[in-house]
Amino acid sequence: MKVLLLKDPKDKDSGPDPYIKELGLCGFEATSIPVLSFEFISLESLFEKLSHPECYGGLVFTSPRALEAIKICLKENSKNEAWLKSLKQRWKTRPVYVVGKATASLVEEIGLIPQGEKSGNAEKLAEYICSREKPNSLALLFPCGALKREVLPAALREKGIPLESVTVYQTTQHSDLQGSLSTYFAQQGIPASVVFFSPSGVKFCLQHIQKLSGDFLNHIKFAAIGPSTAEALEAAGVLVACTAQSPTPQDLAAGIQKAFHTQNC
């Protein structure tokens, strides 16, 4: 059975895509199509804030893109030197809260120690942070996207935990999205399952998929990587067959397998 993953394929140089590999172990033939493009913004402002760890109680990351913004900053020799010389060590004395393993691994790449990665979504990460932070302490620095949800900021605000957001990227539709979807459906046919990885993916892809599927739309089992994506699908009137318990290849594959009641994994 074929599964369409609405996400960037992993760079081939870094090994096989873990989602494609895990679904393959469960007997599914998965294909990835890039959906989103990202424009990084306000990087000077971001690094200025990173240059003053004494002003913050810690860091919060809910997206790998926010770490990519930091890595772009650190490509400049002067900034990288400052990071390695003292900033990294000073931030290490503060908590770095993350959602999911992908974000956690990028935090480790810049030399910091992530915590909260098993939370899996913004709601649970907010609970984790609230259990560890005191009200009216130093603000947590939150590099994020322009389309960030308000779940985490609202939960922290309710508990009196200061959060300072800095928008470091904007999300747009990938320039090849429509053509890639048309080519996939023409060559592969109607997939057994389509997996959405973000509310933005729902916004940019769903209408194209509905049009390309035609009368066979009801044959597709729609899956979501997490609760916010599932909510976006449901708000668009789509029946969600499964939502991964946490945003990992293993949990996604298990959810899709359960939706099909297969026993071959």
PyMOL commands that set and color helices and strands:
alter all, ss='L'
color gray80, all
select helices_A, chain A and resi 12-14+18-25+43-50+53-55+64-73+77-91+100-109+117-119+122-130+151-158+177-188+199-219+227-235+249-260
alter helices_A, ss='H'
color red, helices_A
select strands_A, chain A and resi 2-6+29-32+36-40+58-61+96-98+114-115+140-145+163-173+193-196+221-224+240-243
alter strands_A, ss='S'
color yellow, strands_A
deselect
rebuild
show_as cartoon
